[in-house]
Amino acid sequence: IVLAYSLLYEGYARTAPHGRAGAWKQIQGDRGTHFDPRIVDLFGPILERYYADAHDTAAGRILLVEDHAPIATILSRRLTAAGYEVAVADRIAAARLELASRQDWLAVLSDIMVPDGSGLDFLREVRQDPATADLPVAVLSSRFDAETIRAAEEVGAFVYVVKPIRVEELLKALAAVRPGEP
């Protein structure tokens, strides 16, 4: 179970990271089919105690909307290594569900061209919803024309990152939106 949790949390070659909550939810869902329920019951309190004992160093929870699996995997891993908890959605519909599932998001990072819609339209939705209106949003895109950049500014993006993404640039921008950061 520890190995499964670790692989689900961090992701592996063919699977994007699930984050802490997603990994635990998957293990609980596989309780009785892939995992002995008694072991799952023992592991849950240990996991909670581990994070309660100051091991939860997450810098914040980020929703990454990116349909290109290699980019999503690389970004997830780099953001996770920097201390962020990352949830990945490869479609706008999945991003909406993920966003609605929690209230403790630090930021939303979205590609513009997503198979089931526009990342910019999704970010406009985020801005129009009173529950998420103040949530920092960022745009990740291979497009760098003036019109697209202006549209990103109109949705209030705190950063516009052109692909290929320089992760250090993104991390610097994220650090600026973290609570308590200058």
Secondary structure as the mmCIF struct_conf table of DSSP 4:
data_model
#
loop_
_struct_conf.conf_type_id
_struct_conf.id
_struct_conf.beg_label_comp_id
_struct_conf.beg_label_asym_id
_struct_conf.beg_label_seq_id
_struct_conf.end_label_comp_id
_struct_conf.end_label_asym_id
_struct_conf.end_label_seq_id
HELX_RH_AL_P HELX_RH_AL_P1 VAL A 2 GLU A 10
STRN STRN1 TYR A 12 TYR A 12
TURN_TY1_P TURN_TY1_P1 ALA A 13 ARG A 14
STRN STRN2 THR A 15 THR A 15
HELX_RH_AL_P HELX_RH_AL_P2 GLY A 19 GLY A 29
TURN_TY1_P TURN_TY1_P2 ASP A 30 ASP A 30
STRN STRN3 ARG A 31 ARG A 31
TURN_TY1_P TURN_TY1_P3 GLY A 32 HIS A 34
STRN STRN4 PHE A 35 PHE A 35
HELX_RH_AL_P HELX_RH_AL_P3 PRO A 37 TYR A 50
HELX_RH_PI_P HELX_RH_PI_P1 TYR A 51 HIS A 55
STRN STRN5 GLY A 60 VAL A 65
HELX_RH_AL_P HELX_RH_AL_P4 ALA A 69 ALA A 81
TURN_TY1_P TURN_TY1_P4 ALA A 82 GLY A 83
STRN STRN6 TYR A 84 ALA A 89
BEND BEND1 ASP A 90 ARG A 91
HELX_RH_AL_P HELX_RH_AL_P5 ILE A 92 ALA A 100
TURN_TY1_P TURN_TY1_P5 SER A 101 SER A 101
BEND BEND2 GLN A 103 GLN A 103
STRN STRN7 TRP A 105 ASP A 111
BEND BEND3 ILE A 112 ILE A 112
STRN STRN8 MET A 113 VAL A 114
TURN_TY1_P TURN_TY1_P6 PRO A 115 ASP A 116
STRN STRN9 GLY A 117 SER A 118
HELX_RH_AL_P HELX_RH_AL_P6 GLY A 119 GLN A 128
BEND BEND4 ASP A 129 ASP A 129
TURN_TY1_P TURN_TY1_P7 PRO A 130 ASP A 134
BEND BEND5 LEU A 135 LEU A 135
STRN STRN10 VAL A 137 SER A 141
BEND BEND6 SER A 142 SER A 142
HELX_RH_AL_P HELX_RH_AL_P7 ALA A 146 GLU A 154
TURN_TY1_P TURN_TY1_P8 VAL A 155 GLY A 156
BEND BEND7 PHE A 158 PHE A 158
STRN STRN11 VAL A 159 VAL A 162
BEND BEND8 LYS A 163 PRO A 164
HELX_LH_PP_P HELX_LH_PP_P1 ILE A 165 ILE A 165
HELX_RH_AL_P HELX_RH_AL_P8 VAL A 167 VAL A 177
BEND BEND9 ARG A 178 ARG A 178
TURN_TY1_P TURN_TY1_P9 PRO A 179 GLY A 180
#
